[in-house]
Amino acid sequence: MKTTLQLEELAMLVLGIYLFSLLSFPWWLFLALFLVPDIGMLGYLVNKKIGALTYNIFHHKGLAIFLYCVGIYLSNEHIQLCGIILFSHAAFDRILGYGLKYEKGFKFTHLGEIGKKN
């Protein structure tokens, strides 16, 4: 099942890359912004609950899709870009096993415990 989920996330990452290719931005910008959603980890400097909340906001595909759709509706490529970066980054993280976080700690995700052998 893990391989199936990773392949599904890979398909979503490829979709994000394709959607980016439809925008007028240079390719280096995708690479430059790709890790920006990880600023959500800064919430862990406050505590585990805030950390999980901020991380999950910056890695929520529903929010990413919403932003992308708002960007389409407003004909605003910058908002579309934000949605694409969030979506692509979240897919990449999930390929690596980093899912949405539970409040009990960073390594506890909806995909299982990070670092735990299955």
C-alpha positions in Angstrom: 0.0 0.0 0.0 2.9 2.4 0.8 4.1 2.1 -2.8 0.6 2.8 -4.2 0.3 5.9 -2.0 3.8 7.1 -3.1 2.9 6.7 -6.8 -0.3 8.6 -6.3 1.6 11.4 -4.7 4.2 11.3 -7.5 1.3 11.8 -10.0 0.2 14.8 -8.0 3.7 16.3 -8.0 3.8 15.8 -11.8 0.4 17.5 -12.0 1.8 20.5 -10.0 4.8 20.7 -12.3 2.6 20.6 -15.3 0.3 23.4 -13.9 3.4 25.5 -13.2 4.5 25.0 -16.8 1.2 26.7 -17.9 2.2 29.9 -16.0 4.5 32.6 -17.3 7.1 32.3 -14.6 10.6 31.1 -15.1 11.4 27.5 -14.0 14.0 28.6 -11.5 11.2 30.2 -9.5 9.5 26.8 -8.9 12.8 25.5 -7.5 13.4 28.6 -5.4 9.9 28.5 -3.8 9.6 24.7 -3.5 10.7 24.5 0.1 9.0 27.7 1.3 6.0 25.8 2.8 8.4 24.3 5.3 8.2 27.7 7.2 5.2 26.1 8.8 7.6 24.1 10.9 8.5 27.3 12.8 5.4 26.8 14.8 7.2 24.0 16.7 9.4 26.7 18.2 6.2 27.7 20.2 4.9 24.3 21.1 3.7 21.0 19.6 0.1 22.1 19.2 1.0 25.4 17.3 3.6 23.5 15.3 1.1 20.9 14.1 -1.4 23.7 13.3 1.1 25.8 11.3 2.7 22.8 9.6 -0.7 21.4 8.5 -1.9 24.8 7.2 1.2 25.0 4.9 0.9 21.4 3.8 -2.9 21.1 3.3 -3.7 20.2 -0.3 -7.3 21.4 0.1 -6.0 24.9 0.9 -3.6 24.6 -2.1 -6.4 23.7 -4.5 -8.6 26.5 -3.1 -5.8 29.1 -3.7 -5.2 27.8 -7.2 -8.9 28.0 -8.0 -9.1 31.6 -6.6 -6.1 32.5 -8.7 -7.9 31.1 -11.8 -11.1 32.9 -10.9 -9.2 36.2 -10.4 -6.9 35.6 -13.3 -4.0 36.1 -10.9 -1.0 33.9 -11.7 0.7 34.8 -8.4 -2.2 33.3 -6.4 -2.2 30.3 -8.8 1.6 30.0 -8.1 1.0 29.9 -4.4 -1.5 27.1 -4.8 0.8 25.1 -7.1 3.8 25.4 -4.8 1.8 24.3 -1.7 0.2 21.4 -3.6 3.5 20.2 -5.2 5.5 20.6 -2.0 2.8 18.6 0.0 2.8 15.8 -2.6 6.6 15.7 -2.4 6.6 15.5 1.4 4.1 12.7 1.3 6.2 10.8 -1.1 8.9 10.9 1.6 6.4 9.9 4.3 5.9 13.3 5.9 2.2 13.6 6.4 0.0 16.0 8.2 1.0 16.2 11.9 -0.8 15.2 15.1 -0.4 17.5 18.1 1.7 14.9 20.1 4.8 15.6 18.0 6.4 16.2 14.6 7.1 12.5 13.9 3.4 11.6 14.4 1.6 11.9 11.1 -1.5 10.8 9.3 0.7 8.4 7.3 2.2 6.9 10.4 5.2 7.6 12.6 8.2 9.0 10.9 11.2 6.8 11.2 9.2 3.8 12.4 9.8 0.6 10.4 6.5 -0.8 9.0 
